[in-house]
Amino acid sequence: MSKVTFSEKHYKALDGLYAYMTEILGLYEGIIPMLKDELAAISADDTVSLDASMNAQQAVILKTKHFSEKIAEFSRDIEVPNTNLRTLAAGLPNGEGERFRALHDKYETVLQEVLFYRNKCKELLSSKIYGIERRLDAMGAVDNTTYNSQAGEVQTSRFPQSFHLDA
């Protein structure tokens, strides 16, 4: 992306974008303790805490629901293509580019940590579900096959497919 001449309008839009991106970064930083709580709740089989953690995470997700639209709006105001943060920073005047590169680096660090804890939660939860299914099989629990409207077998697991994380 080539550097363009920026007017006061562009700088105002850049400030708005930076503020919005910083706000979203703060939300993701806030998810990390929630994910740690979720991991602890899964480990302790604490469904009440797990439910509270999931509700808190859903609230954060709702706050980021229109992220793409907001970024597209800022891109139009700045008059640059809607692109990733690193590419945007490369096309900005020096001071602005450095500011956005630093923001990109913070995002990279925070998102790596979020993904780490999300994966740990997913692995532990999958392991717990597998253990429950093995115990139910060992107990000789009743067959739980379900059928669709055409009498075709839909599911044979003891848990609905929505509980399986690899689906």
MDAnalysis code that builds the backbone (N, CA, C; Angstrom):
import MDAnalysis as mda
import numpy as np

u = mda.Universe.empty(501, n_residues=167, atom_resindex=np.repeat(np.arange(167), 3), trajectory=True)
u.add_TopologyAttr("name", ["N", "CA", "C"] * 167)
u.add_TopologyAttr("resid", np.arange(1, 168))
u.add_TopologyAttr("resname", ["MET", "SER", "LYS", "VAL", "THR", "PHE", "SER", "GLU", "LYS", "HIS", "TYR", "LYS", "ALA", "LEU", "ASP", "GLY", "LEU", "TYR", "ALA", "TYR", "MET", "THR", "GLU", "ILE", "LEU", "GLY", "LEU", "TYR", "GLU", "GLY", "ILE", "ILE", "PRO", "MET", "LEU", "LYS", "ASP", "GLU", "LEU", "ALA", "ALA", "ILE", "SER", "ALA", "ASP", "ASP", "THR", "VAL", "SER", "LEU", "ASP", "ALA", "SER", "MET", "ASN", "ALA", "GLN", "GLN", "ALA", "VAL", "ILE", "LEU", "LYS", "THR", "LYS", "HIS", "PHE", "SER", "GLU", "LYS", "ILE", "ALA", "GLU", "PHE", "SER", "ARG", "ASP", "ILE", "GLU", "VAL", "PRO", "ASN", "THR", "ASN", "LEU", "ARG", "THR", "LEU", "ALA", "ALA", "GLY", "LEU", "PRO", "ASN", "GLY", "GLU", "GLY", "GLU", "ARG", "PHE", "ARG", "ALA", "LEU", "HIS", "ASP", "LYS", "TYR", "GLU", "THR", "VAL", "LEU", "GLN", "GLU", "VAL", "LEU", "PHE", "TYR", "ARG", "ASN", "LYS", "CYS", "LYS", "GLU", "LEU", "LEU", "SER", "SER", "LYS", "ILE", "TYR", "GLY", "ILE", "GLU", "ARG", "ARG", "LEU", "ASP", "ALA", "MET", "GLY", "ALA", "VAL", "ASP", "ASN", "THR", "THR", "TYR", "ASN", "SER", "GLN", "ALA", "GLY", "GLU", "VAL", "GLN", "THR", "SER", "ARG", "PHE", "PRO", "GLN", "SER", "PHE", "HIS", "LEU", "ASP", "ALA"])
u.atoms.positions = np.array([
    [0.848, -1.173, 0.000],
    [0.000, 0.000, 0.000],
    [0.891, 1.233, 0.000],
    [0.634, 2.154, -0.906],
    [1.457, 3.360, -0.974],
    [0.949, 4.390, 0.024],
    [1.868, 5.217, 0.465],
    [1.503, 6.248, 1.432],
    [0.712, 7.342, 0.721],
    [-0.334, 7.817, 1.390],
    [-1.170, 8.870, 0.834],
    [-1.024, 10.111, 1.692],
    [-1.434, 11.240, 1.138],
    [-1.399, 12.493, 1.877],
    [-2.604, 12.532, 2.803],
    [-2.357, 12.842, 4.057],
    [-3.432, 12.830, 5.045],
    [-3.838, 14.242, 5.413],
    [-5.150, 14.447, 5.452],
    [-5.713, 15.730, 5.874],
    [-6.130, 15.611, 7.341],
    [-6.637, 16.698, 7.867],
    [-7.135, 16.709, 9.253],
    [-8.250, 15.675, 9.424],
    [-9.092, 15.542, 8.405],
    [-10.189, 14.560, 8.428],
    [-9.634, 13.141, 8.566],
    [-8.567, 12.854, 7.831],
    [-7.955, 11.529, 7.890],
    [-7.368, 11.258, 9.277],
    [-6.685, 12.264, 9.832],
    [-6.090, 12.087, 11.162],
    [-7.163, 11.879, 12.224],
    [-8.280, 12.569, 12.082],
    [-9.389, 12.391, 13.027],
    [-9.941, 10.958, 12.927],
    [-10.085, 10.469, 11.697],
    [-10.553, 9.093, 11.501],
    [-9.537, 8.089, 12.048],
    [-8.240, 8.371, 11.864],
    [-7.204, 7.492, 12.414],
    [-7.275, 7.446, 13.933],
    [-7.491, 8.600, 14.542],
    [-7.628, 8.640, 16.002],
    [-8.840, 7.825, 16.450],
    [-9.929, 7.931, 15.688],
    [-11.128, 7.145, 16.009],
    [-10.872, 5.662, 15.877],
    [-10.184, 5.267, 14.811],
    [-9.843, 3.865, 14.604],
    [-8.942, 3.367, 15.725],
    [-7.944, 4.164, 16.065],
    [-7.017, 3.760, 17.127],
    [-7.762, 3.578, 18.453],
    [-8.652, 4.513, 18.773],
    [-9.429, 4.419, 20.011],
    [-10.308, 3.173, 20.000],
    [-10.954, 2.902, 18.869],
    [-11.819, 1.723, 18.764],
    [-11.005, 0.443, 18.891],
    [-9.887, 0.376, 18.194],
    [-9.037, -0.815, 18.260],
    [-8.472, -1.027, 19.666],
    [-8.157, 0.054, 20.353],
    [-7.670, -0.039, 21.730],
    [-8.782, -0.552, 22.645],
    [-9.997, -0.093, 22.416],
    [-11.146, -0.568, 23.207],
    [-11.358, -2.072, 22.996],
    [-11.288, -2.518, 21.762],
    [-11.461, -3.946, 21.459],
    [-10.321, -4.757, 22.072],
    [-9.107, -4.228, 22.019],
    [-7.971, -4.899, 22.643],
    [-8.223, -5.077, 24.146],
    [-8.766, -4.044, 24.776],
    [-9.100, -4.141, 26.197],
    [-10.119, -5.240, 26.475],
    [-11.083, -5.405, 25.576],
    [-12.066, -6.476, 25.745],
    [-11.383, -7.839, 25.674],
    [-10.477, -7.994, 24.722],
    [-9.759, -9.265, 24.609],
    [-8.842, -9.503, 25.809],
    [-8.240, -8.448, 26.319],
    [-7.433, -8.601, 27.541],
    [-8.322, -9.044, 28.699],
    [-9.561, -8.575, 28.712],
    [-10.505, -8.976, 29.754],
    [-10.989, -10.408, 29.621],
    [-10.885, -10.971, 28.431],
    [-11.298, -12.366, 28.223],
    [-10.314, -13.331, 28.879],
    [-9.058, -12.944, 28.961],
    [-8.032, -13.861, 29.492],
    [-8.365, -14.340, 30.906],
    [-8.694, -13.442, 31.863],
    [-9.069, -13.957, 33.182],
    [-10.340, -14.818, 33.135],
    [-11.251, -14.502, 32.227],
    [-12.465, -15.316, 32.083],
    [-12.112, -16.722, 31.623],
    [-11.176, -16.816, 30.686],
    [-10.761, -18.129, 30.199],
    [-10.021, -18.911, 31.282],
    [-9.238, -18.221, 32.093],
    [-8.566, -18.892, 33.212],
    [-9.604, -19.412, 34.207],
    [-10.647, -18.611, 34.460],
    [-11.740, -19.053, 35.341],
    [-12.469, -20.242, 34.735],
    [-12.671, -20.185, 33.420],
    [-13.342, -21.287, 32.732],
    [-12.528, -22.567, 32.855],
    [-11.231, -22.472, 32.673],
    [-10.358, -23.633, 32.785],
    [-10.419, -24.213, 34.199],
    [-10.385, -23.344, 35.189],
    [-10.481, -23.807, 36.584],
    [-11.841, -24.454, 36.847],
    [-12.907, -23.873, 36.302],
    [-14.251, -24.424, 36.499],
    [-14.389, -25.793, 35.839],
    [-13.823, -25.944, 34.652],
    [-13.866, -27.243, 33.977],
    [-13.083, -28.268, 34.792],
    [-11.918, -27.873, 35.288],
    [-11.088, -28.778, 36.090],
    [-11.809, -29.232, 37.347],
    [-12.540, -28.318, 37.958],
    [-13.222, -28.613, 39.223],
    [-14.644, -29.137, 39.026],
    [-15.061, -29.325, 37.784],
    [-16.443, -29.731, 37.485],
    [-17.452, -28.783, 38.122],
    [-17.125, -27.506, 38.115],
    [-17.969, -26.469, 38.717],
    [-18.854, -25.847, 37.635],
    [-20.034, -26.417, 37.460],
    [-20.920, -25.956, 36.388],
    [-21.477, -24.561, 36.627],
    [-21.623, -24.162, 37.871],
    [-22.141, -22.821, 38.172],
    [-21.127, -21.764, 37.718],
    [-19.860, -21.961, 38.074],
    [-18.814, -21.022, 37.648],
    [-18.607, -21.060, 36.142],
    [-18.710, -22.250, 35.566],
    [-18.559, -22.386, 34.118],
    [-19.665, -21.619, 33.398],
    [-20.885, -21.725, 33.898],
    [-22.005, -20.987, 33.313],
    [-21.783, -19.481, 33.411],
    [-21.319, -19.022, 34.557],
    [-21.057, -17.587, 34.738],
    [-19.963, -17.108, 33.790],
    [-18.926, -17.920, 33.629],
    [-17.835, -17.567, 32.723],
    [-18.330, -17.498, 31.283],
    [-19.134, -18.461, 30.888],
    [-19.663, -18.470, 29.523],
    [-20.561, -17.261, 29.271],
    [-21.375, -16.893, 30.238],
    [-22.240, -15.712, 30.094],
    [-21.412, -14.439, 29.945],
    [-20.354, -14.327, 30.729],
    [-19.485, -13.149, 30.642],
    [-18.800, -13.081, 29.275],
    [-18.374, -14.222, 28.766],
    [-17.737, -14.249, 27.453],
    [-18.728, -13.891, 26.347],
    [-19.965, -14.336, 26.492],
    [-20.985, -13.983, 25.497],
    [-21.222, -12.477, 25.473],
    [-21.175, -11.846, 26.629],
    [-21.346, -10.391, 26.687],
    [-20.228, -9.685, 25.919],
    [-19.014, -10.194, 26.045],
    [-17.884, -9.610, 25.315],
    [-18.064, -9.823, 23.812],
    [-18.488, -11.002, 23.433],
    [-18.699, -11.294, 22.015],
    [-19.749, -10.348, 21.427],
    [-20.789, -10.076, 22.178],
    [-21.818, -9.147, 21.701],
    [-21.254, -7.741, 21.490],
    [-20.305, -7.352, 22.318],
    [-19.701, -6.024, 22.182],
    [-18.837, -5.921, 20.927],
    [-18.357, -7.042, 20.430],
    [-17.508, -7.034, 19.236],
    [-18.278, -7.483, 17.994],
    [-19.576, -7.603, 18.109],
    [-20.415, -8.144, 17.035],
    [-20.247, -7.399, 15.709],
    [-20.155, -6.091, 15.737],
    [-20.102, -5.296, 14.513],
    [-18.687, -4.817, 14.188],
    [-17.703, -5.581, 14.624],
    [-16.303, -5.204, 14.425],
    [-15.980, -4.956, 12.953],
    [-16.312, -5.883, 12.090],
    [-15.968, -5.755, 10.665],
    [-16.606, -4.521, 10.040],
    [-17.852, -4.261, 10.399],
    [-18.533, -3.087, 9.845],
    [-17.877, -1.794, 10.311],
    [-17.485, -1.757, 11.590],
    [-16.825, -0.561, 12.124],
    [-15.478, -0.329, 11.445],
    [-14.727, -1.387, 11.251],
    [-13.426, -1.266, 10.598],
    [-13.615, -0.799, 9.154],
    [-14.601, -1.330, 8.470],
    [-14.877, -0.902, 7.094],
    [-15.252, 0.578, 7.064],
    [-16.016, 1.021, 8.049],
    [-16.408, 2.437, 8.141],
    [-15.172, 3.328, 8.343],
    [-14.295, 2.937, 9.253],
    [-13.063, 3.707, 9.468],
    [-12.194, 3.708, 8.211],
    [-12.129, 2.565, 7.524],
    [-11.326, 2.479, 6.299],
    [-11.834, 3.448, 5.241],
    [-13.144, 3.553, 5.129],
    [-13.720, 4.513, 4.169],
    [-13.358, 5.940, 4.567],
    [-13.448, 6.236, 5.867],
    [-13.136, 7.594, 6.340],
    [-11.658, 7.945, 6.136],
    [-10.805, 6.938, 6.296],
    [-9.365, 7.160, 6.130],
    [-8.992, 7.127, 4.644],
    [-9.871, 6.546, 3.858],
    [-9.671, 6.389, 2.414],
    [-8.504, 5.460, 2.102],
    [-8.485, 4.345, 2.818],
    [-7.521, 3.275, 2.543],
    [-8.311, 1.976, 2.422],
    [-7.761, 1.002, 1.707],
    [-8.470, -0.280, 1.594],
    [-8.642, -0.926, 2.969],
    [-9.747, -1.637, 3.136],
    [-10.000, -2.372, 4.373],
    [-9.025, -3.550, 4.400],
    [-7.991, -3.426, 5.199],
    [-6.914, -4.400, 5.204],
    [-6.530, -4.725, 6.642],
    [-5.517, -5.527, 6.831],
    [-5.107, -5.846, 8.201],
    [-4.304, -4.690, 8.804],
    [-4.138, -4.755, 10.106],
    [-3.515, -3.665, 10.854],
    [-2.057, -3.447, 10.450],
    [-1.335, -4.522, 10.210],
    [0.076, -4.414, 9.829],
    [0.210, -3.691, 8.479],
    [-0.628, -4.042, 7.510],
    [-0.591, -3.407, 6.193],
    [-1.010, -1.948, 6.278],
    [-2.033, -1.682, 7.080],
    [-2.482, -0.301, 7.275],
    [-1.333, 0.546, 7.826],
    [-0.656, 0.028, 8.842],
    [0.433, 0.766, 9.483],
    [1.543, 1.099, 8.485],
    [1.800, 0.186, 7.553],
    [2.864, 0.412, 6.570],
    [2.545, 1.576, 5.637],
    [1.274, 1.872, 5.433],
    [0.900, 2.937, 4.519],
    [0.636, 4.263, 5.182],
    [0.849, 4.352, 6.484],
    [0.571, 5.584, 7.219],
    [1.829, 6.427, 7.374],
    [1.655, 7.713, 7.585],
    [2.818, 8.556, 7.886],
    [3.561, 8.009, 9.102],
    [4.846, 8.308, 9.196],
    [5.726, 7.686, 10.202],
    [5.172, 7.596, 11.612],
    [4.800, 8.679, 12.224],
    [4.306, 8.639, 13.599],
    [3.073, 7.768, 13.748],
    [2.170, 7.884, 12.795],
    [0.950, 7.083, 12.827],
    [1.258, 5.611, 12.593],
    [2.154, 5.346, 11.656],
    [2.518, 3.963, 11.363],
    [3.107, 3.264, 12.568],
    [3.980, 3.965, 13.293],
    [4.594, 3.386, 14.496],
    [3.543, 3.102, 15.555],
    [2.597, 4.020, 15.712],
    [1.536, 3.847, 16.702],
    [0.696, 2.609, 16.381],
    [0.353, 2.423, 15.115],
    [-0.465, 1.278, 14.728],
    [0.324, -0.022, 14.711],
    [1.622, 0.034, 14.429],
    [2.458, -1.172, 14.512],
    [2.539, -1.648, 15.963],
    [2.681, -0.713, 16.887],
    [2.730, -1.071, 18.312],
    [1.395, -1.693, 18.745],
    [0.299, -1.139, 18.244],
    [-1.019, -1.697, 18.561],
    [-1.146, -3.106, 17.986],
    [-0.663, -3.303, 16.770],
    [-0.676, -4.633, 16.161],
    [0.101, -5.625, 17.018],
    [1.266, -5.222, 17.505],
    [2.087, -6.117, 18.328],
    [1.366, -6.491, 19.624],
    [0.651, -5.527, 20.214],
    [-0.118, -5.826, 21.423],
    [-1.229, -6.831, 21.112],
    [-1.912, -6.614, 19.980],
    [-2.960, -7.552, 19.568],
    [-2.394, -8.954, 19.401],
    [-1.272, -9.045, 18.754],
    [-0.666, -10.350, 18.500],
    [-0.396, -11.091, 19.810],
    [0.155, -10.394, 20.779],
    [0.469, -10.995, 22.076],
    [-0.796, -11.437, 22.807],
    [-1.778, -10.555, 22.864],
    [-3.021, -10.851, 23.590],
    [-3.781, -11.986, 22.919],
    [-3.880, -11.961, 21.606],
    [-4.629, -13.009, 20.911],
    [-3.947, -14.366, 21.016],
    [-2.627, -14.397, 21.083],
    [-1.925, -15.671, 21.301],
    [-2.304, -16.254, 22.657],
    [-2.382, -15.397, 23.662],
    [-2.751, -15.872, 24.994],
    [-4.202, -16.321, 25.035],
    [-5.085, -15.584, 24.381],
    [-6.501, -15.976, 24.318],
    [-6.625, -17.346, 23.655],
    [-5.954, -17.528, 22.521],
    [-6.017, -18.815, 21.828],
    [-5.439, -19.946, 22.668],
    [-4.377, -19.672, 23.398],
    [-3.783, -20.686, 24.262],
    [-4.810, -21.189, 25.285],
    [-5.459, -20.266, 25.975],
    [-6.430, -20.667, 27.003],
    [-7.692, -21.269, 26.394],
    [-8.131, -20.768, 25.252],
    [-9.293, -21.369, 24.589],
    [-9.004, -22.806, 24.212],
    [-7.812, -23.069, 23.680],
    [-7.446, -24.432, 23.310],
    [-7.330, -25.336, 24.529],
    [-6.780, -24.813, 25.618],
    [-6.679, -25.606, 26.852],
    [-8.068, -25.970, 27.363],
    [-8.987, -25.017, 27.339],
    [-10.365, -25.284, 27.774],
    [-11.013, -26.341, 26.886],
    [-10.823, -26.202, 25.587],
    [-11.407, -27.144, 24.635],
    [-10.863, -28.553, 24.861],
    [-9.547, -28.668, 25.041],
    [-8.934, -29.973, 25.271],
    [-9.428, -30.615, 26.555],
    [-9.497, -29.839, 27.625],
    [-9.936, -30.377, 28.904],
    [-11.403, -30.779, 28.855],
    [-12.215, -29.964, 28.229],
    [-13.633, -30.281, 28.115],
    [-13.843, -31.532, 27.259],
    [-13.119, -31.650, 26.170],
    [-13.208, -32.850, 25.328],
    [-12.806, -34.089, 26.113],
    [-11.761, -33.960, 26.907],
    [-11.304, -35.069, 27.731],
    [-12.363, -35.471, 28.756],
    [-12.991, -34.485, 29.361],
    [-14.044, -34.768, 30.354],
    [-15.232, -35.461, 29.688],
    [-15.650, -34.987, 28.520],
    [-16.772, -35.602, 27.805],
    [-16.432, -37.035, 27.421],
    [-15.218, -37.255, 26.959],
    [-14.791, -38.598, 26.601],
    [-14.852, -39.518, 27.831],
    [-14.361, -39.025, 28.962],
    [-14.390, -39.824, 30.193],
    [-15.807, -40.166, 30.624],
    [-16.705, -39.228, 30.500],
    [-18.104, -39.476, 30.869],
    [-18.709, -40.537, 29.948],
    [-18.451, -40.405, 28.655],
    [-18.980, -41.398, 27.712],
    [-18.422, -42.791, 28.002],
    [-17.134, -42.890, 28.349],
    [-16.536, -44.206, 28.670],
    [-17.189, -44.783, 29.926],
    [-17.430, -43.949, 30.934],
    [-18.078, -44.438, 32.168],
    [-19.498, -44.905, 31.873],
    [-20.220, -44.166, 31.040],
    [-21.571, -44.583, 30.684],
    [-21.558, -45.898, 29.919],
    [-20.605, -46.056, 29.025],
    [-20.481, -47.320, 28.298],
    [-20.184, -48.473, 29.257],
    [-19.309, -48.231, 30.218],
    [-18.946, -49.272, 31.188],
    [-20.136, -49.652, 32.065],
    [-21.021, -48.705, 32.309],
    [-22.206, -48.974, 33.126],
    [-23.268, -49.728, 32.325],
    [-23.054, -49.837, 31.026],
    [-24.037, -50.527, 30.189],
    [-25.311, -49.708, 30.042],
    [-25.163, -48.431, 29.917],
    [-26.323, -47.554, 29.793],
    [-27.137, -47.907, 28.555],
    [-28.372, -47.551, 28.562],
    [-29.308, -47.851, 27.488],
    [-28.877, -47.161, 26.192],
    [-29.086, -47.850, 25.069],
    [-28.769, -47.282, 23.757],
    [-29.545, -45.988, 23.573],
    [-28.856, -44.974, 23.100],
    [-29.455, -43.643, 22.981],
    [-29.516, -43.207, 21.511],
    [-29.741, -44.145, 20.611],
    [-29.812, -43.812, 19.199],
    [-31.059, -42.996, 18.929],
    [-30.892, -41.919, 18.170],
    [-32.044, -41.108, 17.770],
    [-32.200, -41.198, 16.265],
    [-33.394, -40.875, 15.794],
    [-33.701, -41.014, 14.376],
    [-34.307, -39.730, 13.846],
    [-34.094, -39.468, 12.559],
    [-34.698, -38.295, 11.948],
    [-36.086, -38.644, 11.416],
    [-36.742, -37.707, 10.745],
    [-38.119, -37.910, 10.290],
    [-38.244, -38.994, 9.222],
    [-37.132, -39.353, 8.560],
    [-37.161, -40.426, 7.569],
    [-36.699, -41.750, 8.189],
    [-36.682, -41.844, 9.481],
    [-36.300, -43.036, 10.239],
    [-34.849, -43.426, 10.018],
    [-34.025, -42.448, 9.624],
    [-32.595, -42.698, 9.479],
    [-31.890, -42.372, 10.780],
    [-30.883, -43.177, 11.121],
    [-30.154, -42.940, 12.365],
    [-29.431, -41.601, 12.302],
    [-29.604, -40.811, 13.352],
    [-29.005, -39.487, 13.405],
    [-27.803, -39.477, 14.327],
    [-27.947, -40.083, 15.497],
    [-26.913, -39.943, 16.508],
    [-26.920, -41.151, 17.427],
    [-25.750, -41.633, 17.801],
    [-25.675, -42.750, 18.726],
    [-24.929, -42.383, 19.996],
    [-24.426, -41.183, 20.072],
    [-23.690, -40.739, 21.247],
    [-24.647, -40.497, 22.406],
    [-24.130, -40.585, 23.609],
    [-24.939, -40.306, 24.790],
    [-25.167, -38.805, 24.957],
    [-24.335, -38.009, 24.304],
    [-24.442, -36.561, 24.367],
    [-24.835, -36.030, 22.997],
    [-25.647, -34.994, 22.961],
    [-25.954, -34.386, 21.660],
    [-24.664, -33.907, 20.990],
    [-24.671, -33.858, 19.673],
    [-23.477, -33.477, 18.920],
    [-22.971, -32.104, 19.317],
    [-23.839, -31.238, 19.777],
    [-23.420, -29.876, 20.154],
    [-22.434, -29.887, 21.325],
    [-22.395, -30.978, 22.091],
    [-21.438, -31.053, 23.193],
    [-20.041, -31.417, 22.718],
    [-19.942, -32.010, 21.543],
    [-18.645, -32.417, 21.030],
    [-17.972, -31.221, 20.373],
    [-16.757, -30.953, 20.775],
    [-16.066, -29.749, 20.354],
    [-15.381, -29.869, 19.012],
    [-15.264, -31.080, 18.489],
    [-14.594, -31.240, 17.199],
    [-15.575, -31.247, 16.046],
    [-16.842, -31.033, 16.336],
    [-17.870, -31.036, 15.274],
    [-17.906, -29.715, 14.567],
])
